[in-house]
Each structure stands twice: as structure tokens, then as C-alpha cells.
Amino acid sequence: MDASRFTGSARTMRNLRVTIWITVPCVLLLLFLILARGLTEAWIGLVIVAAFWALIAYRFSGTGTRGLPPQR
């Protein structure tokens, strides 16, 4: 497997778009469960999604649209 398979700018943006497409329905479902069904336990899911995106933001801080630096 090529070491830079997931690190090019196009691939990085593609991976982030896929992550967004996956997390948006999850957040909408969790909000529905909280607001319409009154399940307060669904807040845990929102905290997990927020922590997940915080990790992504931390990993990609300072990279801009150039992608990640070459990986070894």
C-alpha cells in the first residue's frame, strides 16, 4: 500500500466529505431522539460526534487545502 494513499489534498477532501455525509444523518437522528422522543441518553451520541470532530480538527489544523504532509 502506498504511504501517501490517504494524504493527498484531493483524497483528504474526499475523506472529509464522506465523513460529513456520514455524521450529518447521525446528528439529525440524535437531535430527533432528543427533541421529539425525549431521550436524554442521546446526548452521549452528540458528545461522541463532537469529540470525533474535535480530533479531526486537531489533526488537520494548519494543513489548509494542501492535504497532509507526506507520511512515513
N, C-alpha and C positions, 0 to 999 in steps of 0.2 A: 504494500500500500504506500502510495506517495505521501511523504511527510506533510506536504502543503495542500493536501486534498481538500481540507475544510477551511483553509486560511486565506484564500484569495478574496479580493473585495467582492466580486460577483457572488461567490459561494457564501461568503459571510452574510451578505444582504439577503440571499435566498434563504439561508438557515434562520435568520431573524424573522423574515416574513412568514415562514412556516410556523415558527414559534408563536407569532402573533395570531395566526389563523387557528392555532390550537388553543391558546389561552383565552381568547375573546369569548368563545362559546362557554368555556368553563366558568368564567367570571359572570356571564349573563345567567347561567344556570344557578350559580351560587347566590346571586342577588335575588333571583326569583324565589329560591328556597328561603332566604332571609325575610324578604318583604311580603311575599304572598302566602307562604306556608308557615311563617313564624318560627322556623328552625334556627335557633340561635347557634346551634353547633356548626352551621355552615360558615361562621366567621373564621373557623380554623382553616377552612379551604382558602378563604381570601388571604389570610396571613401567609399561607404556604405559597400562593401565587405571587404575593408581594415580595416575599423573601427570594423566590426564584428570579424575579425580575431585578431585584437589587443585586443579586450575584451576577447577572448578565450585565447590568450597567457598570458594575465594578470591573468586570473582566474587559469590557470594551471601552472603558474610559480612556480618552486620549487617542483612540485609533481613528476616529472620523470615518470617512468612507473609503479609506485606503485598504482596509482589511487588517488582519492581524499580521504581526511581523512573522518572518519565516520560523517555523517550529523545528526543533531538532529531535 
